[in-house]
Amino acid sequence: MSSSEVDIAQLTESQQLALGTYTSVTNQDPSPAVDLLRRSEWNVQIAIAKFFDGEVPDPVAEARASQAAAPPQPEVRRPELLQNGFGRSFRSNIPLRRDPAPRIVPRPEGHLGFQPPLILTILFTPFNLVYRLLCGTLRFLGTIIPFRRFLENSGLVKAPRPRPDTTQRGPLNPRDTALRFSREFNEQYGNHSLPFFEDGYAQAYDLAKKELKFLLVVLLSPEDDDTEAFVRGTLLSETVVNFINDPQNNIILWAGTVLDSEAYQVSKGLKCSKLPYAAFISHTPQDSTTSMSTIARISGLTTASTFVSRLQAAMSQQRPALEQVRATKSEQQASRNLRSEQNSAYERSLAQDRERARQKREAQAAQSRVEQEEKAAQEAREIKERKLERWRLWRVQSITAAPDPASKHVSRISLRLTSGERVIRHFDSNAPLEELYAFVECYDVLQFRDTTAPTPKPEDYEHDFGFRLVSPMPRMEYDVKSTSSIGQSVGRSGNLIVESIGGDDDEDD
């Protein structure tokens, strides 16, 4: 397996969990992340510390590796080396020494104090009062009688070495501190074109590490005599400004004054020996996949040409390694983009398949509901037809026979059915109108009724007539629910037409 490709599936569950935690914090590629975790024995905290603070090479491991890899040198080569290489510099091909550049996060001085427990505070209160009283007395006596100044003038006591005072400037967060330095720099030296990074050192450090850029750290002190000359003659010179602003150089410029707490801590972390001071920091993949090293240091007053030449020399030595890392990252990013596009296409295709399957299921469910509704309606119609048939058989039993036409209470009714057939029948004039409706409803059954087999009335059935009886001239409708008799409504003679109201009963008639 190559170093650029890591099969995450081969890792154990705890190793995959450690890899996920590490990459969520550092946003590093999986391949170098796995290598760093393996060197850290899968300890996430140690790996994160190595990523941000730089990985220091293990001298014992390097010595063992070099001893195992180097072949034994014969002793006969020593005279030849002494004879042929006496006048040469055997260090000409050895790269410059690189010191690890730490990632420094400023700690406010208010956070450095220790708050003792309440019990200890109460116990040591008398001693504290005595100490303050004694210090106040000695300070008052020292004001009246300058013992220390007398001892310093006589040479018995050395004067204290001045150190940057970071307490007189109000503590700010890293971004506000950077903005204050930029504002003070503009007020003192005028407008300029230097692209100061307007955030903390740790943020500039992380950006340079992530984007594989060079980080130029400049530390100044207003109390130093060379600061004015360095800024105006070197830092603000056209050569240095153009070099820093050149986008091909990929330089991030971070500057600060040691009067601020953050810049003072950075000066201690970068081992600043003399001010003004400049440190050139870069990612060094030769050491490890996460290391950041100081590849050039410039201390004290120097000319602009020397300043630029030393930075160019360090860049030319480090640039091939960074280009190789950039190319590797570009390939990995292209591979990730390709996988992302493939995954997106697969997800879209899967979503389309799911949508089609959902639509198919919905169509099948809708069709199943329609079929069930049709089946239920068909069953309801069949049940209704059976009950209607039973009701006709039951009702036809109670229809009276046609009375004698010579009788006094007889009505002669001419009916034209929906089929076009005309039926003439005599009815009892005192019979209700429902008798006419029942006769029309049961006309087909009357043709072949069997009086020997009585039929009971169907249960849970309420019959509705699907037609109405109408007199054509003049038009008059005879309601089946009317309480009047046939003679009262129609008279002794009448012509009626059967009109369908609508529904399935019309076809049955």
matplotlib code that plots the C-alpha trace (Angstrom):
import matplotlib.pyplot as plt

x = [0.0, 1.4, 1.7, -0.8, -3.6, -4.8, -7.4, -9.4, -11.4, -8.2, -8.0, -9.6, -12.6, -10.5, -8.0, -10.9, -12.3, -8.9, -8.5, -11.9, -11.2, -7.8, -9.0, -12.0, -9.6, -6.7, -8.5, -5.6, -5.7, -6.2, -2.9, -0.5, -2.9, -2.6, 1.2, 1.4, -1.0, 1.1, 4.2, 2.3, 1.1, -2.5, -2.5, -4.8, -3.6, 0.1, -0.7, -2.6, 0.3, 2.8, 0.6, 0.3, 3.6, 5.7, 7.1, 10.6, 12.7, 13.5, 17.4, 17.4, 15.2, 17.3, 20.5, 19.2, 17.8, 21.1, 23.2, 21.0, 20.8, 24.5, 26.8, 30.1, 32.8, 36.2, 39.2, 41.2, 39.0, 40.2, 43.6, 41.9, 39.4, 42.2, 44.3, 41.6, 39.3, 41.6, 41.0, 37.2, 34.4, 32.7, 29.7, 28.9, 26.1, 24.7, 21.4, 21.0, 20.0, 16.3, 14.9, 11.3, 9.0, 6.4, 2.8, 2.3, -1.1, -0.8, -2.0, -3.4, -1.4, -4.5, -4.8, -1.4, -2.3, -3.2, -6.3, -5.6, -8.4, -10.4, -8.9, -5.3, -6.3, -7.6, -4.6, -2.0, -3.9, -1.7, 1.5, 0.2, -0.5, 2.9, 4.6, 2.8, 3.6, 7.2, 7.4, 5.7, 8.1, 11.2, 9.8, 9.2, 12.8, 14.2, 12.5, 14.0, 17.5, 18.4, 20.4, 20.1, 21.3, 24.3, 25.1, 24.7, 27.0, 29.6, 29.5, 28.5, 25.1, 24.5, 21.7, 18.6, 18.5, 15.6, 13.0, 10.0, 7.1, 4.0, 1.8, 1.4, -0.4, -3.9, -4.3, -6.3, -7.2, -4.7, -6.8, -7.1, -3.5, -2.5, -4.8, -3.3, 0.2, -0.7, -2.4, 0.7, 3.0, 1.1, 1.1, 4.8, 6.1, 3.3, 1.4, 3.0, 2.3, 3.3, 0.5, 0.5, -1.6, -4.4, -4.8, -2.7, 0.5, -1.2, -3.7, -1.0, 1.0, -2.1, -2.8, 0.8, 0.7, -2.6, -1.9, 1.9, 3.0, 6.0, 5.5, 7.7, 7.7, 9.1, 9.6, 10.3, 10.9, 10.4, 13.0, 15.7, 18.0, 18.2, 14.4, 14.0, 16.8, 15.7, 12.1, 12.8, 15.9, 15.1, 11.5, 9.9, 12.4, 11.1, 13.1, 11.6, 8.1, 8.0, 9.5, 6.9, 4.0, 5.0, 2.2, 4.6, 6.5, 3.5, 4.6, 2.4, 3.8, 3.1, 4.7, 4.5, 6.2, 7.6, 5.8, 2.7, 2.3, 1.8, 4.9, 7.0, 5.9, 6.6, 10.1, 10.8, 9.4, 11.5, 14.6, 15.1, 18.6, 18.6, 16.1, 15.0, 14.4, 13.0, 12.2, 11.3, 9.0, 7.9, 6.5, 9.3, 8.0, 11.6, 11.2, 7.6, 4.2, 3.2, 6.4, 6.9, 10.5, 12.5, 14.5, 16.1, 16.9, 17.9, 18.9, 19.8, 20.3, 20.8, 20.5, 17.5, 19.5, 21.0, 17.6, 16.0, 18.9, 18.8, 15.1, 15.5, 18.2, 16.0, 13.0, 15.0, 16.1, 12.7, 10.5, 11.0, 9.7, 6.7, 6.0, 6.0, 3.6, 1.4, 1.3, 0.5, -2.3, -3.6, -3.8, -5.5, -8.0, -8.7, -9.2, -11.5, -13.4, -13.8, -15.0, -17.4, -18.8, -19.2, -20.9, -23.1, -24.0, -24.7, -26.8, -28.8, -29.3, -30.3, -32.7, -34.2, -34.6, -36.2, -38.5, -39.5, -40.0, -42.1, -44.2, -44.7, -45.7, -48.1, -49.6, -50.0, -51.6, -53.9, -54.8, -55.4, -57.6, -59.6, -60.0, -61.0, -63.5, -64.9, -65.1, -66.9, -69.3, -69.9, -70.7, -72.9, -74.8, -75.2, -76.5, -78.9, -80.1, -80.7, -82.6, -84.5, -85.4, -86.5, -88.5, -90.3, -91.1, -92.4, -94.3, -96.0, -97.7, -99.7, -100.7, -104.5, -106.0, -107.7, -111.3, -114.3, -114.5, -118.3, -117.6, -118.3, -115.0, -112.7, -110.1, -108.9, -105.2, -103.1, -99.4, -96.5, -93.4, -89.8, -89.4, -92.2, -94.7, -98.2, -100.2, -103.9, -105.2, -108.0, -107.2, -109.3, -110.1, -109.6, -106.1, -103.1, -100.8, -98.1, -100.2, -99.6, -95.8, -95.6, -97.5, -95.0, -92.0, -93.3, -94.7, -92.1, -92.7, -96.5, -96.1, -94.8, -95.4, -95.7, -98.2, -97.4, -94.0, -94.4, -91.4, -90.6, -89.7, -85.9, -84.2, -82.3, -83.6, -85.5, -86.9, -86.7, -88.6, -86.3, -89.0, -92.0, -95.5, -96.4, -99.6, -98.7, -101.7, -101.5, -98.2, -98.6, -96.3, -97.8, -95.6, -95.4, -95.4, -98.8, -101.6, -104.4, -105.9, -105.8, -109.3, -108.6, -105.3, -106.0, -109.7, -111.7, -109.4, -106.0, -102.9, -99.6, -96.0, -93.2, -90.1, -86.8, -85.3, -81.8, -79.6, -79.2, -82.9, -83.9, -82.2, -83.8, -87.3]
y = [0.0, 3.4, 6.2, 8.4, 5.8, 4.3, 1.6, 2.8, -0.5, -2.3, -0.2, -1.4, 0.3, 2.2, 3.3, 4.6, 6.5, 8.0, 8.9, 10.6, 12.6, 13.7, 14.7, 16.7, 18.8, 19.2, 18.8, 16.8, 14.3, 10.7, 9.3, 11.6, 11.5, 7.7, 8.0, 10.5, 8.5, 5.4, 7.3, 8.6, 5.0, 6.1, 8.6, 11.4, 14.1, 13.4, 13.5, 16.8, 18.3, 17.2, 18.6, 22.1, 22.4, 20.5, 17.0, 16.8, 14.0, 11.2, 11.1, 7.5, 6.3, 8.2, 6.9, 3.3, 3.8, 5.4, 2.7, -0.1, 1.5, 2.6, 0.0, -0.6, 1.8, 0.2, 1.8, 2.1, 5.0, 7.2, 8.2, 8.9, 11.2, 13.0, 13.3, 14.3, 16.3, 18.2, 21.5, 21.0, 21.9, 18.6, 20.6, 22.1, 19.6, 19.4, 21.3, 24.2, 23.3, 23.6, 24.3, 23.3, 26.3, 26.0, 27.0, 29.6, 30.5, 33.5, 33.1, 36.2, 37.1, 37.2, 33.4, 32.7, 33.5, 30.9, 31.2, 29.4, 27.6, 29.6, 27.6, 28.4, 32.1, 32.3, 30.5, 32.7, 36.0, 37.0, 36.3, 38.2, 41.3, 41.1, 40.8, 43.8, 45.9, 45.0, 45.6, 48.9, 50.0, 49.0, 50.8, 53.9, 53.8, 53.1, 56.3, 58.4, 56.7, 55.3, 52.3, 50.4, 53.3, 53.8, 50.0, 50.1, 53.2, 51.6, 48.4, 46.1, 45.3, 45.0, 47.0, 44.8, 44.0, 45.7, 43.5, 44.3, 45.6, 43.9, 45.0, 48.6, 47.8, 46.5, 42.8, 42.2, 39.2, 38.2, 39.9, 43.2, 43.1, 42.7, 45.6, 47.8, 47.1, 47.9, 51.2, 52.2, 51.2, 53.4, 56.3, 56.1, 55.2, 56.5, 54.7, 51.6, 48.5, 45.8, 43.1, 42.6, 39.6, 40.9, 38.1, 36.2, 34.3, 30.9, 31.7, 32.8, 29.7, 27.5, 29.3, 28.9, 25.2, 24.5, 26.4, 25.5, 29.1, 30.8, 32.6, 35.7, 36.7, 40.2, 41.2, 44.8, 46.8, 50.6, 50.7, 49.3, 51.8, 49.8, 49.5, 52.9, 52.2, 48.6, 49.6, 52.5, 51.2, 47.5, 46.6, 49.5, 49.4, 48.9, 45.7, 44.0, 45.3, 44.0, 40.7, 40.2, 41.3, 39.0, 36.4, 33.8, 33.9, 32.9, 34.9, 35.6, 38.5, 38.6, 41.3, 42.5, 44.4, 42.6, 45.1, 42.9, 39.7, 37.6, 38.9, 38.5, 34.9, 34.3, 35.8, 33.3, 30.4, 31.3, 31.8, 35.5, 36.5, 40.2, 42.7, 43.5, 39.9, 38.1, 34.3, 32.6, 29.6, 26.9, 23.4, 20.9, 17.6, 16.3, 16.0, 14.9, 15.4, 18.0, 19.7, 23.5, 24.7, 27.9, 27.8, 31.3, 33.7, 37.4, 39.2, 42.8, 45.5, 44.3, 45.8, 45.2, 43.2, 40.9, 40.5, 39.5, 37.3, 35.3, 34.7, 33.8, 31.3, 29.6, 29.6, 28.1, 25.3, 24.6, 25.3, 21.9, 20.0, 22.2, 21.9, 18.2, 18.3, 20.7, 18.4, 15.5, 17.5, 18.5, 14.9, 13.9, 16.8, 15.8, 12.3, 13.4, 15.6, 12.7, 10.5, 13.2, 13.6, 9.9, 9.7, 12.6, 10.9, 7.7, 9.4, 11.2, 7.9, 6.2, 9.0, 8.7, 4.9, 5.5, 8.1, 5.7, 2.9, 5.2, 6.3, 2.7, 1.7, 4.6, 3.7, 0.1, 1.2, 3.5, 0.8, -1.6, 0.9, 1.4, -2.3, -2.8, 0.1, -1.3, -4.8, -3.4, -1.4, -4.4, -6.5, -3.7, -3.7, -7.4, -7.4, -4.6, -6.4, -9.6, -7.7, -5.8, -9.1, -10.5, -7.3, -7.7, -11.3, -10.2, -7.2, -8.9, -11.2, -8.2, -6.7, -7.2, -8.6, -6.3, -5.6, -6.0, -3.1, -2.8, -2.1, 1.3, 2.1, 1.3, 3.4, 2.6, 3.5, 3.4, 3.1, 3.6, 1.9, 3.0, 0.2, 1.8, -0.9, 0.3, -1.5, -0.9, -2.1, -1.5, -0.6, -0.1, 3.6, 3.4, 1.9, 4.2, 5.6, 3.2, 0.4, 1.9, 2.2, -1.4, -2.6, -0.9, -2.1, -5.7, -5.8, -8.3, -10.6, -10.5, -12.2, -15.4, -15.1, -18.3, -17.9, -21.3, -20.2, -17.3, -15.0, -13.1, -9.4, -8.8, -7.5, -4.2, -3.0, 0.2, 0.3, 3.4, 3.6, 4.6, 6.2, 8.5, 8.6, 11.6, 12.8, 14.3, 16.6, 18.7, 17.6, 16.5, 14.3, 11.8, 11.4, 7.9, 9.3, 10.9, 9.8, 10.2, 7.3, 6.5, 7.7, 11.0, 11.6, 10.2, 9.8, 7.1, 7.2, 8.4, 8.1, 8.0, 7.9, 6.1, 8.4, 7.2, 9.2, 7.8, 5.1, 1.4, 0.5, 1.8, -1.0, -3.5, -2.2]
z = [0.0, -0.9, 1.5, -0.4, -0.2, 3.1, 3.4, 6.4, 6.4, 7.5, 10.7, 13.9, 15.4, 18.0, 15.3, 13.1, 16.0, 16.8, 13.1, 13.0, 16.1, 14.8, 11.3, 12.8, 14.8, 12.3, 9.0, 7.6, 4.8, 6.0, 4.6, 6.5, 9.5, 9.7, 9.5, 12.3, 14.4, 13.9, 15.0, 18.0, 18.8, 18.1, 20.9, 19.6, 22.1, 21.2, 17.5, 17.7, 19.7, 17.1, 14.3, 15.8, 17.6, 15.1, 15.3, 16.7, 15.2, 17.6, 17.8, 19.1, 16.2, 13.6, 15.0, 14.9, 11.4, 10.1, 11.7, 10.2, 6.7, 6.3, 4.9, 6.7, 5.4, 4.6, 6.4, 3.1, 2.0, 4.8, 3.3, 0.0, 1.6, 3.5, 0.4, -2.1, 0.1, 2.3, 0.6, 0.2, 2.6, 3.5, 4.6, 1.3, 0.5, 4.0, 4.3, 6.7, 10.2, 10.9, 14.3, 15.1, 15.2, 18.0, 17.7, 20.5, 21.9, 24.1, 27.7, 29.4, 32.5, 34.5, 33.9, 35.3, 38.9, 41.4, 43.7, 46.9, 48.8, 51.4, 54.3, 53.3, 52.8, 56.3, 57.8, 56.0, 56.5, 59.6, 57.7, 54.7, 56.9, 58.5, 55.1, 53.7, 56.7, 56.5, 52.8, 53.2, 55.9, 53.9, 50.8, 52.8, 54.3, 50.8, 49.5, 52.3, 52.3, 48.8, 50.0, 46.7, 44.5, 46.9, 46.5, 42.8, 42.4, 44.6, 42.5, 45.3, 43.6, 39.9, 38.4, 37.4, 33.7, 32.0, 30.5, 28.3, 30.3, 29.1, 32.0, 31.1, 27.8, 28.2, 27.5, 24.3, 22.2, 19.4, 16.7, 18.5, 19.5, 15.8, 14.8, 17.5, 16.3, 12.7, 13.8, 15.9, 13.1, 10.6, 13.1, 13.6, 10.1, 7.9, 5.2, 3.7, 1.6, 4.0, 4.2, 8.0, 9.1, 11.1, 13.6, 16.1, 15.6, 16.1, 13.3, 10.9, 11.8, 11.1, 7.8, 6.6, 7.5, 5.8, 2.6, 2.5, 2.6, 4.2, 7.5, 8.1, 11.7, 12.5, 16.2, 17.1, 20.3, 20.4, 23.1, 20.9, 19.1, 15.8, 15.4, 13.6, 11.2, 10.6, 9.8, 7.6, 5.9, 5.6, 6.3, 4.4, 1.5, -1.9, -2.3, 0.8, 0.2, -3.4, -2.3, 0.4, -1.8, -4.7, -4.8, -6.2, -3.0, -0.9, 2.2, 5.2, 7.2, 11.0, 13.1, 16.7, 19.4, 22.4, 24.6, 23.9, 25.8, 22.6, 20.8, 23.9, 24.2, 20.5, 21.0, 23.8, 21.7, 18.7, 20.8, 19.8, 20.6, 19.4, 18.3, 15.7, 14.8, 11.8, 11.6, 8.4, 9.1, 6.7, 6.6, 6.4, 5.0, 5.2, 9.0, 9.2, 7.6, 10.2, 11.2, 11.0, 11.2, 11.3, 8.0, 8.4, 11.2, 10.9, 14.0, 14.5, 11.9, 8.3, 4.8, 2.6, 0.0, 2.6, 4.2, 0.9, -0.2, 3.0, 2.6, -1.1, -0.2, 2.4, 0.0, -2.9, -0.6, 0.8, -2.3, -4.0, -1.0, -0.7, -4.4, -4.1, -1.2, -3.1, -6.1, -3.8, -2.2, -5.6, -6.7, -3.4, -3.8, -7.4, -6.3, -3.5, -5.9, -8.3, -5.5, -4.3, -7.9, -8.2, -4.8, -5.8, -9.0, -7.2, -4.6, -7.4, -9.2, -6.0, -5.2, -8.6, -8.2, -4.8, -6.2, -9.1, -6.6, -4.3, -7.3, -8.3, -4.8, -4.7, -8.1, -7.0, -3.7, -5.5, -8.0, -5.2, -3.4, -6.6, -7.1, -3.5, -3.8, -7.0, -5.5, -2.4, -4.6, -6.8, -3.7, -2.4, -5.7, -5.7, -2.1, -3.0, -6.1, -4.1, -1.4, -4.1, -5.7, -2.4, -1.7, -5.0, -4.3, -0.9, -2.1, -5.1, -2.6, -1.2, -4.5, -4.9, -8.0, -10.5, -9.4, -11.6, -14.1, -13.5, -9.8, -8.6, -6.9, -9.8, -11.5, -15.0, -15.2, -18.4, -17.7, -20.1, -18.7, -19.3, -21.8, -23.9, -23.2, -22.3, -19.6, -18.9, -15.5, -13.1, -9.5, -6.4, -6.1, -2.3, -2.6, -1.8, -4.5, -3.2, -4.8, -8.3, -7.5, -6.3, -9.3, -11.6, -9.5, -9.5, -13.0, -14.3, -11.2, -11.7, -15.0, -13.4, -9.7, -7.6, -4.8, -3.4, -2.0, 0.3, 0.7, 3.9, 3.9, 3.7, 6.9, 7.0, 3.7, 3.0, -0.5, -2.6, -5.9, -8.7, -10.8, -10.5, -12.0, -14.0, -15.7, -19.1, -19.8, -17.6, -16.2, -12.6, -10.4, -8.0, -4.9, -3.5, 0.0, -0.5, 1.8, -0.8, -2.6, -6.3, -6.8, -5.1, -6.9, -10.4, -10.6, -12.3, -15.3, -16.1, -18.3, -16.4, -17.6, -15.7, -15.5, -14.2, -11.4, -12.1, -10.6, -11.2, -10.6, -14.0, -15.8, -13.5, -14.4]

ax = plt.figure().add_subplot(projection="3d")
ax.plot(x, y, z, "-o")
ax.set_aspect("equal")
plt.show()
